[in-house]
Structure formats: C-alpha cells, structure tokens
Amino acid sequence: MSFTARVYRDRGAGGYYARVSELPGCWTEGETLEELRANLAEAIQGWIESVAKDAPPVRSPRMGPAQRTIRVEIVPAI
C-alpha cells in the first residue's frame, strides 16, 4: 500500500504537520521531519485498524491471514 501525505511547515508553532490524502481525517504533526515520518506511520496504522476492526478478516488459501505493510514517503507540499 502506498499513501500520499501532504506535509506543511507550521510557521506559528514550529515543526510540521501532514494529512494523508487517501484517508479522510488522517493527519498528524511532529517537531522534525523524522518525527513526522514516524507519527505518519502510526497515524496510518491506527486509521486502517479502526476501519478494519469492523471488517471480516481477509484470508489467503496459501498464506493464512493477510499482513499489512505500511510504507510512508514524505514529499513536501509546494
């Protein structure tokens, strides 16, 4: 899975904030880009888990329960 995170500089409070375009209401903040990246991964995981908890488990006949991998790539908004 790949997601687009729009990253903004928070000039008033310092640091950065970002929202994930594909996941309504999924956003986070961090004082550095490194912290923001970690927080984005956590926010995306939490968003997916909150939606997935009501969905039936996905199973593959050969591989058992599906695993989710989240890759976070930060691209500054222009």
Secondary structure, DSSP 8 states (H G I E B T S, - for coil): -B--EEEEE-TTTSSEEEEETTSTT-EEEESSHHHHHHHHHHHHHHHHHHHHTTS---EETTTEE-----B--EEE--
